[in-house]
Amino acid sequence: MPRLDTPQVPGVLRLFHPLWDAVADEDVAHADQTCARGNFRSWAKITSHAYAARSRDPDTAVDHALPAWACSRLGPNP
């Protein structure tokens, strides 16, 4: 699958998983620019980490901190 362009990422993620419905486009774009770089496989891993965090603690806020934390779980070079 080719890399996603930054403007495509929020829409694709919202189709992929409803977790991303509550995250602002600019927060998704920031995570994409700093971590995933349009790589859908990286986004699948980020989604998995974010979903697991919410499963462990349903009170985890779905805001800018969640994708940033999930990205940190991938290590320096996803």
Jmol script that loads the backbone (N, CA, C; Angstrom):
load data "model"
ATOM      1  N   MET A   1       0.845  -1.160   0.000  1.00  0.00           N
ATOM      2  CA  MET A   1       0.000   0.000   0.000  1.00  0.00           C
ATOM      3  C   MET A   1       0.899   1.235   0.000  1.00  0.00           C
ATOM      4  N   PRO A   2       0.629   2.191  -0.869  1.00  0.00           N
ATOM      5  CA  PRO A   2       1.461   3.400  -0.889  1.00  0.00           C
ATOM      6  C   PRO A   2       1.220   4.258   0.350  1.00  0.00           C
ATOM      7  N   ARG A   3       2.194   5.084   0.663  1.00  0.00           N
ATOM      8  CA  ARG A   3       2.063   5.992   1.809  1.00  0.00           C
ATOM      9  C   ARG A   3       0.879   6.929   1.588  1.00  0.00           C
ATOM     10  N   LEU A   4       0.228   7.244   2.689  1.00  0.00           N
ATOM     11  CA  LEU A   4      -0.886   8.189   2.654  1.00  0.00           C
ATOM     12  C   LEU A   4      -0.330   9.604   2.666  1.00  0.00           C
ATOM     13  N   ASP A   5      -0.981  10.497   1.925  1.00  0.00           N
ATOM     14  CA  ASP A   5      -0.648  11.909   2.017  1.00  0.00           C
ATOM     15  C   ASP A   5      -1.223  12.437   3.324  1.00  0.00           C
ATOM     16  N   THR A   6      -0.555  13.384   3.933  1.00  0.00           N
ATOM     17  CA  THR A   6      -0.990  13.912   5.227  1.00  0.00           C
ATOM     18  C   THR A   6      -2.468  14.312   5.238  1.00  0.00           C
ATOM     19  N   PRO A   7      -2.977  14.999   4.222  1.00  0.00           N
ATOM     20  CA  PRO A   7      -4.401  15.368   4.262  1.00  0.00           C
ATOM     21  C   PRO A   7      -5.354  14.163   4.236  1.00  0.00           C
ATOM     22  N   GLN A   8      -4.906  13.028   3.734  1.00  0.00           N
ATOM     23  CA  GLN A   8      -5.735  11.822   3.668  1.00  0.00           C
ATOM     24  C   GLN A   8      -5.849  11.104   5.010  1.00  0.00           C
ATOM     25  N   VAL A   9      -4.863  11.249   5.850  1.00  0.00           N
ATOM     26  CA  VAL A   9      -4.737  10.416   7.045  1.00  0.00           C
ATOM     27  C   VAL A   9      -5.956  10.472   7.968  1.00  0.00           C
ATOM     28  N   PRO A  10      -6.449  11.650   8.371  1.00  0.00           N
ATOM     29  CA  PRO A  10      -7.597  11.653   9.293  1.00  0.00           C
ATOM     30  C   PRO A  10      -8.820  10.898   8.749  1.00  0.00           C
ATOM     31  N   GLY A  11      -9.150  11.119   7.489  1.00  0.00           N
ATOM     32  CA  GLY A  11     -10.303  10.439   6.900  1.00  0.00           C
ATOM     33  C   GLY A  11     -10.124   8.931   6.821  1.00  0.00           C
ATOM     34  N   VAL A  12      -8.942   8.495   6.427  1.00  0.00           N
ATOM     35  CA  VAL A  12      -8.669   7.062   6.332  1.00  0.00           C
ATOM     36  C   VAL A  12      -8.737   6.415   7.713  1.00  0.00           C
ATOM     37  N   LEU A  13      -8.150   7.088   8.712  1.00  0.00           N
ATOM     38  CA  LEU A  13      -8.175   6.524  10.060  1.00  0.00           C
ATOM     39  C   LEU A  13      -9.592   6.415  10.602  1.00  0.00           C
ATOM     40  N   ARG A  14     -10.421   7.383  10.303  1.00  0.00           N
ATOM     41  CA  ARG A  14     -11.811   7.338  10.787  1.00  0.00           C
ATOM     42  C   ARG A  14     -12.589   6.206  10.126  1.00  0.00           C
ATOM     43  N   LEU A  15     -12.240   5.883   8.901  1.00  0.00           N
ATOM     44  CA  LEU A  15     -12.857   4.725   8.244  1.00  0.00           C
ATOM     45  C   LEU A  15     -12.305   3.419   8.812  1.00  0.00           C
ATOM     46  N   PHE A  16     -11.034   3.442   9.214  1.00  0.00           N
ATOM     47  CA  PHE A  16     -10.360   2.258   9.732  1.00  0.00           C
ATOM     48  C   PHE A  16     -10.849   1.880  11.125  1.00  0.00           C
ATOM     49  N   HIS A  17     -10.984   2.879  12.024  1.00  0.00           N
ATOM     50  CA  HIS A  17     -11.367   2.575  13.402  1.00  0.00           C
ATOM     51  C   HIS A  17     -12.067   3.775  14.028  1.00  0.00           C
ATOM     52  N   PRO A  18     -13.187   3.547  14.719  1.00  0.00           N
ATOM     53  CA  PRO A  18     -13.937   4.665  15.314  1.00  0.00           C
ATOM     54  C   PRO A  18     -13.197   5.387  16.434  1.00  0.00           C
ATOM     55  N   LEU A  19     -12.131   4.834  16.954  1.00  0.00           N
ATOM     56  CA  LEU A  19     -11.336   5.509  17.974  1.00  0.00           C
ATOM     57  C   LEU A  19     -10.923   6.897  17.500  1.00  0.00           C
ATOM     58  N   TRP A  20     -10.637   7.024  16.211  1.00  0.00           N
ATOM     59  CA  TRP A  20     -10.106   8.267  15.665  1.00  0.00           C
ATOM     60  C   TRP A  20     -11.176   9.328  15.427  1.00  0.00           C
ATOM     61  N   ASP A  21     -12.439   8.975  15.589  1.00  0.00           N
ATOM     62  CA  ASP A  21     -13.508   9.960  15.401  1.00  0.00           C
ATOM     63  C   ASP A  21     -13.384  11.138  16.364  1.00  0.00           C
ATOM     64  N   ALA A  22     -12.899  10.886  17.563  1.00  0.00           N
ATOM     65  CA  ALA A  22     -12.843  11.920  18.595  1.00  0.00           C
ATOM     66  C   ALA A  22     -11.535  12.708  18.604  1.00  0.00           C
ATOM     67  N   VAL A  23     -10.582  12.332  17.788  1.00  0.00           N
ATOM     68  CA  VAL A  23      -9.279  13.000  17.788  1.00  0.00           C
ATOM     69  C   VAL A  23      -9.276  14.089  16.711  1.00  0.00           C
ATOM     70  N   ALA A  24      -8.839  15.272  17.080  1.00  0.00           N
ATOM     71  CA  ALA A  24      -8.804  16.402  16.152  1.00  0.00           C
ATOM     72  C   ALA A  24      -7.859  16.126  14.985  1.00  0.00           C
ATOM     73  N   ASP A  25      -8.217  16.638  13.814  1.00  0.00           N
ATOM     74  CA  ASP A  25      -7.386  16.450  12.620  1.00  0.00           C
ATOM     75  C   ASP A  25      -5.953  16.907  12.848  1.00  0.00           C
ATOM     76  N   GLU A  26      -5.777  18.033  13.541  1.00  0.00           N
ATOM     77  CA  GLU A  26      -4.417  18.539  13.741  1.00  0.00           C
ATOM     78  C   GLU A  26      -3.592  17.625  14.649  1.00  0.00           C
ATOM     79  N   ASP A  27      -4.246  16.926  15.568  1.00  0.00           N
ATOM     80  CA  ASP A  27      -3.519  15.977  16.426  1.00  0.00           C
ATOM     81  C   ASP A  27      -3.126  14.731  15.641  1.00  0.00           C
ATOM     82  N   VAL A  28      -4.004  14.288  14.761  1.00  0.00           N
ATOM     83  CA  VAL A  28      -3.681  13.157  13.888  1.00  0.00           C
ATOM     84  C   VAL A  28      -2.550  13.554  12.942  1.00  0.00           C
ATOM     85  N   ALA A  29      -2.644  14.751  12.367  1.00  0.00           N
ATOM     86  CA  ALA A  29      -1.605  15.212  11.440  1.00  0.00           C
ATOM     87  C   ALA A  29      -0.254  15.317  12.138  1.00  0.00           C
ATOM     88  N   HIS A  30      -0.250  15.801  13.379  1.00  0.00           N
ATOM     89  CA  HIS A  30       1.010  15.908  14.123  1.00  0.00           C
ATOM     90  C   HIS A  30       1.616  14.520  14.351  1.00  0.00           C
ATOM     91  N   ALA A  31       0.795  13.562  14.750  1.00  0.00           N
ATOM     92  CA  ALA A  31       1.293  12.193  14.960  1.00  0.00           C
ATOM     93  C   ALA A  31       1.800  11.606  13.650  1.00  0.00           C
ATOM     94  N   ASP A  32       1.130  11.934  12.559  1.00  0.00           N
ATOM     95  CA  ASP A  32       1.573  11.414  11.266  1.00  0.00           C
ATOM     96  C   ASP A  32       2.917  12.018  10.879  1.00  0.00           C
ATOM     97  N   GLN A  33       3.060  13.308  11.056  1.00  0.00           N
ATOM     98  CA  GLN A  33       4.303  13.983  10.670  1.00  0.00           C
ATOM     99  C   GLN A  33       5.479  13.578  11.543  1.00  0.00           C
ATOM    100  N   THR A  34       5.236  13.305  12.808  1.00  0.00           N
ATOM    101  CA  THR A  34       6.340  12.996  13.722  1.00  0.00           C
ATOM    102  C   THR A  34       6.605  11.509  13.895  1.00  0.00           C
ATOM    103  N   CYS A  35       5.635  10.681  13.499  1.00  0.00           N
ATOM    104  CA  CYS A  35       5.787   9.260  13.814  1.00  0.00           C
ATOM    105  C   CYS A  35       5.471   8.349  12.629  1.00  0.00           C
ATOM    106  N   ALA A  36       4.239   8.348  12.183  1.00  0.00           N
ATOM    107  CA  ALA A  36       3.797   7.353  11.193  1.00  0.00           C
ATOM    108  C   ALA A  36       4.231   7.678   9.764  1.00  0.00           C
ATOM    109  N   ARG A  37       4.324   8.952   9.446  1.00  0.00           N
ATOM    110  CA  ARG A  37       4.764   9.404   8.121  1.00  0.00           C
ATOM    111  C   ARG A  37       3.997   8.740   6.973  1.00  0.00           C
ATOM    112  N   GLY A  38       2.675   8.627   7.157  1.00  0.00           N
ATOM    113  CA  GLY A  38       1.828   8.095   6.098  1.00  0.00           C
ATOM    114  C   GLY A  38       1.833   6.585   5.957  1.00  0.00           C
ATOM    115  N   ASN A  39       2.535   5.899   6.827  1.00  0.00           N
ATOM    116  CA  ASN A  39       2.634   4.448   6.751  1.00  0.00           C
ATOM    117  C   ASN A  39       1.430   3.815   7.459  1.00  0.00           C
ATOM    118  N   PHE A  40       0.578   3.152   6.686  1.00  0.00           N
ATOM    119  CA  PHE A  40      -0.639   2.593   7.266  1.00  0.00           C
ATOM    120  C   PHE A  40      -0.337   1.503   8.294  1.00  0.00           C
ATOM    121  N   ARG A  41       0.701   0.741   8.078  1.00  0.00           N
ATOM    122  CA  ARG A  41       1.072  -0.291   9.061  1.00  0.00           C
ATOM    123  C   ARG A  41       1.422   0.350  10.409  1.00  0.00           C
ATOM    124  N   SER A  42       2.129   1.469  10.373  1.00  0.00           N
ATOM    125  CA  SER A  42       2.427   2.189  11.616  1.00  0.00           C
ATOM    126  C   SER A  42       1.137   2.675  12.263  1.00  0.00           C
ATOM    127  N   TRP A  43       0.202   3.170  11.444  1.00  0.00           N
ATOM    128  CA  TRP A  43      -1.077   3.621  12.000  1.00  0.00           C
ATOM    129  C   TRP A  43      -1.856   2.471  12.612  1.00  0.00           C
ATOM    130  N   ALA A  44      -1.763   1.296  12.042  1.00  0.00           N
ATOM    131  CA  ALA A  44      -2.440   0.131  12.632  1.00  0.00           C
ATOM    132  C   ALA A  44      -1.844  -0.177  14.005  1.00  0.00           C
ATOM    133  N   LYS A  45      -0.516  -0.080  14.140  1.00  0.00           N
ATOM    134  CA  LYS A  45       0.133  -0.313  15.430  1.00  0.00           C
ATOM    135  C   LYS A  45      -0.244   0.771  16.436  1.00  0.00           C
ATOM    136  N   ILE A  46      -0.255   2.026  15.994  1.00  0.00           N
ATOM    137  CA  ILE A  46      -0.639   3.137  16.865  1.00  0.00           C
ATOM    138  C   ILE A  46      -2.074   2.932  17.347  1.00  0.00           C
ATOM    139  N   THR A  47      -2.951   2.537  16.439  1.00  0.00           N
ATOM    140  CA  THR A  47      -4.350   2.283  16.795  1.00  0.00           C
ATOM    141  C   THR A  47      -4.445   1.166  17.816  1.00  0.00           C
ATOM    142  N   SER A  48      -3.684   0.120  17.625  1.00  0.00           N
ATOM    143  CA  SER A  48      -3.704  -1.002  18.550  1.00  0.00           C
ATOM    144  C   SER A  48      -3.278  -0.570  19.957  1.00  0.00           C
ATOM    145  N   HIS A  49      -2.206   0.209  20.039  1.00  0.00           N
ATOM    146  CA  HIS A  49      -1.738   0.691  21.345  1.00  0.00           C
ATOM    147  C   HIS A  49      -2.770   1.620  21.994  1.00  0.00           C
ATOM    148  N   ALA A  50      -3.343   2.511  21.208  1.00  0.00           N
ATOM    149  CA  ALA A  50      -4.340   3.450  21.748  1.00  0.00           C
ATOM    150  C   ALA A  50      -5.590   2.710  22.203  1.00  0.00           C
ATOM    151  N   TYR A  51      -6.024   1.744  21.422  1.00  0.00           N
ATOM    152  CA  TYR A  51      -7.213   0.960  21.771  1.00  0.00           C
ATOM    153  C   TYR A  51      -6.959   0.155  23.053  1.00  0.00           C
ATOM    154  N   ALA A  52      -5.784  -0.425  23.168  1.00  0.00           N
ATOM    155  CA  ALA A  52      -5.444  -1.193  24.369  1.00  0.00           C
ATOM    156  C   ALA A  52      -5.421  -0.292  25.601  1.00  0.00           C
ATOM    157  N   ALA A  53      -4.888   0.915  25.447  1.00  0.00           N
ATOM    158  CA  ALA A  53      -4.859   1.851  26.577  1.00  0.00           C
ATOM    159  C   ALA A  53      -6.274   2.187  27.021  1.00  0.00           C
ATOM    160  N   ARG A  54      -7.161   2.386  26.076  1.00  0.00           N
ATOM    161  CA  ARG A  54      -8.561   2.695  26.401  1.00  0.00           C
ATOM    162  C   ARG A  54      -9.260   1.479  26.989  1.00  0.00           C
ATOM    163  N   SER A  55      -8.883   0.296  26.570  1.00  0.00           N
ATOM    164  CA  SER A  55      -9.483  -0.922  27.126  1.00  0.00           C
ATOM    165  C   SER A  55      -9.069  -1.115  28.589  1.00  0.00           C
ATOM    166  N   ARG A  56      -7.807  -0.807  28.892  1.00  0.00           N
ATOM    167  CA  ARG A  56      -7.318  -0.923  30.268  1.00  0.00           C
ATOM    168  C   ARG A  56      -7.928   0.139  31.171  1.00  0.00           C
ATOM    169  N   ASP A  57      -8.114   1.346  30.624  1.00  0.00           N
ATOM    170  CA  ASP A  57      -8.669   2.451  31.406  1.00  0.00           C
ATOM    171  C   ASP A  57      -9.627   3.243  30.521  1.00  0.00           C
ATOM    172  N   PRO A  58     -10.927   2.922  30.582  1.00  0.00           N
ATOM    173  CA  PRO A  58     -11.913   3.600  29.732  1.00  0.00           C
ATOM    174  C   PRO A  58     -11.979   5.115  29.943  1.00  0.00           C
ATOM    175  N   ASP A  59     -11.424   5.599  31.044  1.00  0.00           N
ATOM    176  CA  ASP A  59     -11.414   7.042  31.292  1.00  0.00           C
ATOM    177  C   ASP A  59     -10.258   7.755  30.597  1.00  0.00           C
ATOM    178  N   THR A  60      -9.407   7.001  29.898  1.00  0.00           N
ATOM    179  CA  THR A  60      -8.315   7.614  29.154  1.00  0.00           C
ATOM    180  C   THR A  60      -8.899   8.569  28.129  1.00  0.00           C
ATOM    181  N   ALA A  61      -8.459   9.809  28.169  1.00  0.00           N
ATOM    182  CA  ALA A  61      -8.981  10.825  27.253  1.00  0.00           C
ATOM    183  C   ALA A  61      -8.535  10.536  25.825  1.00  0.00           C
ATOM    184  N   VAL A  62      -9.439  10.749  24.905  1.00  0.00           N
ATOM    185  CA  VAL A  62      -9.106  10.628  23.484  1.00  0.00           C
ATOM    186  C   VAL A  62      -8.831  12.045  22.996  1.00  0.00           C
ATOM    187  N   ASP A  63      -7.594  12.483  23.197  1.00  0.00           N
ATOM    188  CA  ASP A  63      -7.185  13.826  22.813  1.00  0.00           C
ATOM    189  C   ASP A  63      -5.779  13.759  22.237  1.00  0.00           C
ATOM    190  N   HIS A  64      -5.097  14.878  22.170  1.00  0.00           N
ATOM    191  CA  HIS A  64      -3.765  14.922  21.558  1.00  0.00           C
ATOM    192  C   HIS A  64      -2.750  14.034  22.262  1.00  0.00           C
ATOM    193  N   ALA A  65      -2.957  13.770  23.540  1.00  0.00           N
ATOM    194  CA  ALA A  65      -1.991  12.966  24.293  1.00  0.00           C
ATOM    195  C   ALA A  65      -2.047  11.483  23.921  1.00  0.00           C
ATOM    196  N   LEU A  66      -3.205  10.994  23.534  1.00  0.00           N
ATOM    197  CA  LEU A  66      -3.333   9.563  23.229  1.00  0.00           C
ATOM    198  C   LEU A  66      -2.509   9.151  22.013  1.00  0.00           C
ATOM    199  N   PRO A  67      -2.637   9.816  20.852  1.00  0.00           N
ATOM    200  CA  PRO A  67      -1.763   9.402  19.737  1.00  0.00           C
ATOM    201  C   PRO A  67      -0.283   9.639  20.020  1.00  0.00           C
ATOM    202  N   ALA A  68       0.037  10.683  20.776  1.00  0.00           N
ATOM    203  CA  ALA A  68       1.444  10.931  21.121  1.00  0.00           C
ATOM    204  C   ALA A  68       1.990   9.792  21.972  1.00  0.00           C
ATOM    205  N   TRP A  69       1.209   9.350  22.947  1.00  0.00           N
ATOM    206  CA  TRP A  69       1.641   8.231  23.799  1.00  0.00           C
ATOM    207  C   TRP A  69       1.771   6.957  22.968  1.00  0.00           C
ATOM    208  N   ALA A  70       0.772   6.703  22.121  1.00  0.00           N
ATOM    209  CA  ALA A  70       0.805   5.482  21.298  1.00  0.00           C
ATOM    210  C   ALA A  70       2.015   5.491  20.367  1.00  0.00           C
ATOM    211  N   CYS A  71       2.349   6.644  19.836  1.00  0.00           N
ATOM    212  CA  CYS A  71       3.544   6.744  18.984  1.00  0.00           C
ATOM    213  C   CYS A  71       4.806   6.415  19.771  1.00  0.00           C
ATOM    214  N   SER A  72       4.842   6.832  21.020  1.00  0.00           N
ATOM    215  CA  SER A  72       6.037   6.565  21.829  1.00  0.00           C
ATOM    216  C   SER A  72       6.253   5.073  22.034  1.00  0.00           C
ATOM    217  N   ARG A  73       5.198   4.288  21.917  1.00  0.00           N
ATOM    218  CA  ARG A  73       5.293   2.838  22.089  1.00  0.00           C
ATOM    219  C   ARG A  73       5.955   2.168  20.884  1.00  0.00           C
ATOM    220  N   LEU A  74       6.056   2.879  19.757  1.00  0.00           N
ATOM    221  CA  LEU A  74       6.643   2.289  18.545  1.00  0.00           C
ATOM    222  C   LEU A  74       8.157   2.341  18.555  1.00  0.00           C
ATOM    223  N   GLY A  75       8.732   3.168  19.393  1.00  0.00           N
ATOM    224  CA  GLY A  75      10.183   3.316  19.391  1.00  0.00           C
ATOM    225  C   GLY A  75      10.593   4.436  18.453  1.00  0.00           C
ATOM    226  N   PRO A  76      11.889   4.639  18.294  1.00  0.00           N
ATOM    227  CA  PRO A  76      12.370   5.791  17.539  1.00  0.00           C
ATOM    228  C   PRO A  76      12.148   5.711  16.027  1.00  0.00           C
ATOM    229  N   ASN A  77      12.097   4.534  15.462  1.00  0.00           N
ATOM    230  CA  ASN A  77      11.975   4.413  13.997  1.00  0.00           C
ATOM    231  C   ASN A  77      10.961   3.348  13.616  1.00  0.00           C
ATOM    232  N   PRO A  78       9.665   3.723  13.624  1.00  0.00           N
ATOM    233  CA  PRO A  78       8.650   2.709  13.269  1.00  0.00           C
ATOM    234  C   PRO A  78       8.749   2.303  11.818  1.00  0.00           C
TER     235      PRO A  78
END
end "model"
wireframe off; spacefill off
backbone 0.3
color backbone group
